[in-house]
Amino acid sequence: MVIQPEQETVIREYVKKQPLASVKLPGVELKIGTNVKYRYTVIDNRTVVVDPDTRSVVKVIE
C-alpha cells in the first residue's frame, strides 16, 4: 500500500478532526511493517496509518 502525498494531506486533516490520545507501546519499534491492531492511531505523538488487512504500519506521519 502506497500513500500518495494528497492522501497524506487528507489523513492529516481527518486526524485533526478525529483526535486520538497518544499511546505508548513499550518494547515496540515504530516503523513501517510493525503490526498494530488499529486502522490508524497516534503513537508517541506520531500518526500511524495501518493496512486493515495485514495490520501492518504503512505510513508514519511525523
C-alpha positions as CSV (number, residue, x, y, z in Angstrom):
1,M,0.0,0.0,0.0
2,V,1.4,3.3,-1.1
3,I,0.1,6.6,0.3
4,Q,0.3,9.5,-2.1
5,P,1.0,13.0,-0.9
6,E,-2.5,14.1,-1.4
7,Q,-3.8,11.2,0.6
8,E,-1.4,12.0,3.4
9,T,-3.0,15.5,3.5
10,V,-6.5,14.0,3.7
11,I,-5.3,11.7,6.5
12,R,-3.7,14.6,8.5
13,E,-7.0,16.6,8.2
14,Y,-9.1,13.6,9.3
15,V,-6.9,13.0,12.3
16,K,-7.1,16.7,13.3
17,K,-10.9,16.4,13.3
18,Q,-11.0,13.0,15.0
19,P,-8.2,13.3,17.5
20,L,-7.0,10.3,19.5
21,A,-4.9,10.2,22.6
22,S,-1.3,9.2,22.0
23,V,-0.5,5.7,23.3
24,K,2.8,4.1,24.3
25,L,3.8,0.7,23.1
26,P,6.7,-0.3,25.3
27,G,9.2,-2.5,23.6
28,V,7.7,-2.0,20.1
29,E,9.9,-0.2,17.5
30,L,7.5,2.0,15.5
31,K,8.4,1.6,11.8
32,I,6.8,0.5,8.5
33,G,5.7,-3.1,8.9
34,T,5.1,-3.1,12.6
35,N,1.9,-4.9,13.4
36,V,-0.7,-3.0,15.5
37,K,-4.5,-3.5,15.9
38,Y,-5.7,-0.2,14.6
39,R,-6.6,1.4,11.2
40,Y,-4.8,4.5,12.4
41,T,-3.6,5.6,15.8
42,V,-1.3,8.1,17.4
43,I,1.8,6.5,19.0
44,D,4.3,8.7,20.7
45,N,2.6,11.7,19.2
46,R,3.0,10.4,15.7
47,T,0.1,9.5,13.5
48,V,0.4,5.9,12.2
49,V,-1.6,4.5,9.2
50,V,-2.3,0.8,9.2
51,D,-3.3,-1.6,6.4
52,P,-6.5,-3.1,7.9
53,D,-6.0,-6.4,6.2
54,T,-2.4,-7.1,7.4
55,R,-2.4,-4.8,10.5
56,S,1.0,-3.6,9.4
57,V,2.1,0.0,9.6
58,V,2.2,1.5,6.1
59,K,2.9,5.1,7.0
60,V,4.2,7.1,10.0
61,I,3.2,10.8,9.7
62,E,5.5,13.0,11.8
